[in-house]
C-alpha cells in the first residue's frame, strides 16, 4: 500500500503544471535574454496601464496566457530596436540615465518617496527602473531618428489626395445629451416633465445617474456612429436636432431619455486638413516595414512553451 501511495504521489506531481522559475529564459535577442521575471514585470505594468479596459479584466486564464505570449513578442521587438539604437550610437549614456533618475528623485522630494513610488508601480528596485528607463530612452531615440530621416514629398501627398479624395472625409457626427435613470417609471416621469416644458439640462443635473454627463447638463458630446451602445445610437439617429425620445431607451446601463442637440453631416477634408493624415499614414507604414525588417533579420529565439 505504501508503494502504491508513493507511485500515485509521483504521478500526481508529474501531472502538475511545471512552474517557471523567475530566471527561466523565455526569449533571446542576440546575446541578451528575457526571463520569466522580466516578462512578469513588464506584463504587470502593461495590465496596470490598461486597468480601465473592461475586456482585459474579463479574460480567462488561457486568454491571459495567450495575451502574455503576444506581449512577449512585443518585448522581443522592442529589444531588437534597443540594440539597433545601441549599434547606431543613439542609446543614452549611463550618465544621462542617472541624471534623469536624480531629477525624478528631486521632483518627488526624497529617495524614500522615490522608492515608495517605484514599489507602488510594482518596480522592485532602482536598478530595474534604471534599466527600464534606459531601454525606453533608446527605443524613443531610434524611432525619432528614423522619423526625422523620412521625407515624404509634397507632390506624392497631393497625388494621393487628388486620386482618393472620397476617402478623406470628416465623419458624420451626432451631438447628444441624456438623462440616465434606474427604472422605466422614473424615465417616463422625466419625459412627462420635458413634455410639460421642463429644462433638459436642469433635469439632467438633478436626476441623472450618470454623474459625469449630468454635471454638464447631460451632455455626451459629438460622436460618430459606432461609438455608443447600439440601443442608444439607434434611438438617437432617429431624432431631429432639438428632439428628445418620448419613450425610455433601455441599455445595459439603465433607462435613458435622449436629446439630439446637433447633427453634423460628413464633410470632405480640404488638402491642408488631409495632408497631415496622409503624411502620418505613409510614415507609419514605412516605420512598420522598417521595424519588421529589423526583427526578421535579428538573431531572435522565443520559447513560448516556457511562458507561465
N, C-alpha and C positions, 0 to 999 in steps of 0.2 A: 504493500500500500504506500509505504514511504517513497519507493522508487516511482510509482505511478504519479504521486503528487509532484515529485521533482520534475518528471517529464512534462506534466501539464503546465507547471510553472515556467519551464524553459520555453515551451511552445507559446505560452501567453506573452512572455517577454518578446519573443521573436516576432510576434504578430503586431506588437505595438508600433506606432509610427516612430521612426527614428527622429529624435530631436536634434536639430542642427546646433553645433557649438557656435558661440558668438564669433569665433575665429575661423569658422568654415568659410572657405573661399567659394563665392558664388559666381564670380566673373573675374577675368583677367583682361587688362588692356595694356599691351606691351609688357613691361616689367612690373606693372602695378596691379595689385589685387584689390578687389572689392569683397569685403567679408560680409557675413550674415549680419554682424553688428552694424556695419556701415549702412547696409540696406535697411535694417530695422529703424535706425535713427532717421535717415532721410525720408523713409516712407511715413514715419510717425509725424515728422514736420509737415510733410505734404498733406496728410489727413487733417492735421490741425488747421492748416491754412485754408482747407476746404470744409471746415466744420459746418458751414451753413448749407452745404449741398445735401438735400434730403435723399437723393439717390444713393450717395455714398453711405449714408447712415443705415440704409436698409439692405446692404449687401450681405449675402450669406458668407459662411467661412470659405467655401470653394470659390465664390466670386471675388472675395477679398484677396485670396491667394493668387488668382488669375491677374487681378489688378496689380498686385505686388510684383509679379513677374514682368508685367508690362512696364512698371516703373523702373525695374532693374535695367531693362533695355534702354530707357531714357538716361539712367545714370551712366551706363556704358558710353552712350553717345556724348554726354556732357564731358566725360573724362577724356574721350578722344579729342574733343575741342580744346580742353585744357592743355593737353600735351602738344597740340598744334600751336597754341598760343606760346608755350614754352619754346618750341622749336623756332618760332619766328621772333623771339625776343620781346613778346608782348605781355608776358606774365609779370605781375608786380613783384618787387623785391621784398625780402623779409622785413626790411626797414620800413617800407611803405605800409605793409600789413600791420606791423607793430604800431605805427603811428596812428592808423585808423582805429585800432583797438584802444589805444590810450585816449583817443578823442571820445570814444564811446564811454569809457570809464569816467572821464571828466564830465561828460554830459549827464551821467547818472549820479554823480556826486561822490562815489567811493567804490573801491574794489569789492567790498562786501555786497553793495547794491547790485553791482555788475554781475557777480557770481550768482546772486539770487535770481536775477533776470534770466541768466543762462539756464538755471535749474528749472525755472517756471516754463521755459520753452522746451525742456527735455534734453538740453545740450549738457553733457556730463561735466565738461571742464573747459578751461580756456584754450588748451591745445586743440581740442576738437573744433571749437569756434574759430580758431585761427586758421585751421585747415579749410573749413567751410568758406571762410571769408576769402582766403587765397584763391580757391577754385572758382568762386563766384566772380571775383575781380578779373581773373584770367579769361574766363568764359566771355564776360561782357566786353573785355578789351578786344578779343578776336572778332566777335560779332560786329562791334563798332568799326573796326578796321576794314572788315570785308564790305560793310555797307558804304563806308566812305569811299572805297575804291570803285564802287558800282557807278556807272554813268549811263542812265537811260536817256537816249536822245529825245529832244522835244518833237522832232518830226515823226519819230516812231510812235510816241504817245498820241500825237494828233491823228495819225493814220488809224490807230486802234479806235479812237473816239469817233471818227467820221464813219468808219465801216461798221460800227456796232453801237450807234447812239441809243438804240432802243434798250440796251442793257444798262445804261446809266440813267437810272430813274430814281428820284426820291420817292420812297414808298408812300402809299395811301395811309393816312393816319386818322384815328378816331380818338377824340378827346372826350373823356367821360368822368363823371363823379358817381359815387354810390353811397348808399346808407346800408350798412350790414346789420341785420337783426338776427336774434336767436331763433325765433319762431315765425311761421307763416302769419299767424294772427297779428304779431307785432308789426310785420311788414305791411299787412293790409291796413292797419291803423295809420301808419305813416303815409301810405298812399292817399287815404281819405283826407288827411291834413293837407297834403300837397294839392289835392283836387279842390280844397276849400281855400287855397291861396297862400298856404304856409311857405316860408322861405326854405329852399332845399338845403342851403349851406348851414343855416341855423339848426335845422333838424339833424343834419349830419354831425355837427359839433356836439349836440346834446344827447343823441341817441345811438349813434353808430358804434358797433362793437369793434370796428376797425379804427383803433385809436390814432394810428398814424395818419391815414387819409382823413379821418374825422376831424382832426385838429386843423386840417386845411379846408374844411367845409365839404369834405367828401371827395376832394379832387384826386383822381387816379393818375391823370396825366394823358399825354398824347402817345398812342402806341399803334404799331401796325398790326394787321391780323396775325393770329398765331401766338400772341404774347399773353393772352388772358385765357382763363379756363373756358372750355367750349360753350357751356351753358350761358355764361356771362356774355361772351362775344356774340353768340347767336342772337340774343335779345338786343344787345347794343346796336348791332349793324342794321337792325330793322327800324331804328328810331331816326327821326329827323332832328337836326340841331334845335335844342330847346325843349324837346320832348322827353318825358320820363316814362318808365314802364308802369302800366296800370294794373299789371299782375305781378306778384312777387316772383323773383327768379331764384331758383334753388341751385346751389352748388355745394361742394364738399365743405365750404367754409360757413354756410348758413343761408339765410334768405336776404336777397339783395333788392333794393329799389335803385334803378339805374337812370341816370340823366346823361343824355348826349349833349355836350356843350358845344362841340365843333367837329366838323368833318373836313379834312384836308385831302383833296384829290391827289393822285400821283402826278409828279411833275418831272419832266426831262431835265437832267442836270446840264448846266452850261459847261463849256470846255474848261474854264478855270476850276469849277467845282469837281469835275471828273478827273482833272489832271493828277491830283494827289492820290486818288483812289487807284488809277491805272498805274502810276509810278510805284505805289506801295505793293500792288499785286505782282508786278514784274520783279521788283526787288525781293519780295518774299519767296517767290517761286525760284529765283536764282539762288537765294540763300539755302532753300530746301535741297536743291540739287548739289550745291557745294558741300553741305553737311553730309548728305548721302554718299557722295564720292569719297569724302574723308573716312567715313565709317566703313565703307565697302573695302577700302584699301588698308585699313588698320589691322593690326595683329590683335584680334579680339576672340575671346572664348567665354561663352556664357553657359553656366551649369544650372539650367532651370530645375533639374531634378533635385538639387540640393536646397532649394529655397523653401524656407519654412515661414 
